[in-house]
Amino acid sequence: MRNIISFKLFVILLLLDVRIYLILFVFLLPLNLLSQGKDSTAYTLYQKRVVLYADLGFNSAPFSLKDNYNLGVKKIKYKNNIRAVLGIGLAYKWFAFRLGLPIPGQIKSISRFGKTNYYDLGVKFSVKQIFIDIDFRYYNGYVIKGEYKWNDKLNELNPNGIYPSITSFSTSINSWYFNSKNLNMRAVFGKVGHYEKPIHTWYIKSSVNLFGISNGVSSIVPVELSDTTDRQKTQSIVAFDVGAIPGYTYVNRVNNWQFALFGGLGGVVQVQSYKKQNGESKGALGLAPRIDLKFIGGYSKPKYFILLATDFDIKSLKIERLSYNQSFYNIRLITGVRLLKRKNKKGI
């Protein structure tokens, strides 16, 4: 009986997903007919120059759990410590390389936020009007912010509970289809080129994600707050989802100041699961909203540039009364030079 109900739920969610795609297709088809033609003067790529750059920034991945916990607590916030990362890169024609080196030490106080180790790997490339981004993120070591409110062993001077075994991870494959041939992500990122004219267009982002959190063989939620239900005593929460996000982007450069803004709202079909107290996993199907948000801006001239780049990857799921929300984001300050390979050769 339970299998029949699960199958019916899957069919309903599948039909809802098909309806969403049909609505997007009908809405965006007229816009596709107005697709912007290729304009060779919209941007400049300095492909005959060797680009050398350095960047300094940080990554973070805080998350929260919402439920009806004991002691009247409705929301638990988990924070990771932050390490600065120094990057060194080179780009020439089609070739690009970047090496990221974590700076020793933690930005936040270890006594209050513990230690966090993380890995952040990614590959980015473009194929005509499609931009593809593949990411893997792993964070180990979190604190529960403000745990002193229910834990007598803590106080306002030492307010957070430290959980070195709590981990989070995310593997994502994302692609953006832009409705304009003038949207070039190499020029948008600003290292090997920049824009000469304003460009704006709609896009469709396709997203495939596997993400989750765990605490080894212990409960993610402190024992003081959890009741007898499996979801509040779970050791891990994992989700796999597939979906689409329609959005809009605007790029412009005024008096050498360039900025690019991406914004979109869509949804995913999601397979969710959490580990029960007896070690078995309980799964469910669901729908979840998704937001696409990215900003890149700074100052760019033919010989040099300085940029601020941000990227936000927001995950969420809901199982029964449990809501899990997490934001993977990074902020980087980038500066570099574009050097002519041969000074006696004309052109850029």
C-alpha positions, 0 to 999 in steps of 0.5 A: 500500500505504501509503495502504491502511494509513493508511486502515485505521488511520484506521478503527480510530481512528474506531471507538475514538473511537465506543466512547469516546463510547458509554461516556461516554453510557452512564455519564453518562445515569443522572446526567443523569436526576438533573440539578439543578433551577433554584434562584434562590437558588444565586447572586447576579448584580449586574446593576444595578451597574456593575462596574469591575476591574483584574487583574495576571498573566502567561501562559506556554507552556513545552514539551518534546521527548522522544526518544533524542537523542545524548549520552544526552539523553532530554528537552529543555526549552524555556522562554519569558520572561514579561511581566506584563500589566495588565488593565482591565475593565468589566461592566454587565448583558450587556455586558463589556469588558476591555483588556489592556496588557503591562507593558514589560520581561521578568520573567526575566533577558534574558541567561539567558532571552532575549526573548519576544513573544506574543499572547493573544486570547480570547472567552468567552460562555455559552448556557444550560448551555453555556460557550464559550471561543475562544482564540488564542495565539502565542509567539515566542522560547524558550530551551533550559534547561540547554544548557550540559551539552552546549554548550561555549560555555555555562556555569553562569552562562549556562546556556541556549541562546537561540533567538529564532526558535522559535515556538509557537501554539495555536487552540482552540474549547472548550465545556463542557456543565454538568449543572446549571442552577445552574452560572452561569459569570458567578457562578463567575468572580466579577466580576459575582456570586458564589454563595450555596450550594455547587454541584457537577455533572459536565460534558462538555468538547468541544474542537477544537484546532490547535497546534504549534511551529516554528523557521523554516528551522532544526531545532528540536533542536540539531545536537549532539543530533539524529541523521539521522532526519527527526523529530529534524531537523524544522523544525516540528510541527503537530497538529489534534485533536478530542475530549471530556473528562468532568469534575466541578466544585465551587463554594462560598462560605463566609464570603465566601470563594468557590472553584471547581475544575474537573477532567476527564480525556479524550482526542482523535483527532489528525492529526499532522505534522512537516516532513522534511529535504527540505521535505515533511511526514509525517503520522500519525493518533493518540490523545492524552490531555487534562486539563481543570484550572481554579481560581478563588477569592477574597473577594467581598462585594456592593460589592467582590471580590479573586480569583485565577484560573488556567487550564491548557491542556495539549497533547501528541502522539506521533509514532514515538518523539518525544513533544511536550508543552506547557502554555499557562497563565495566572495572574491576580490580579483586584480590583474594585468593584460600584457602584450606578448609582442610589443612590436605587433599592432593590435590588442 
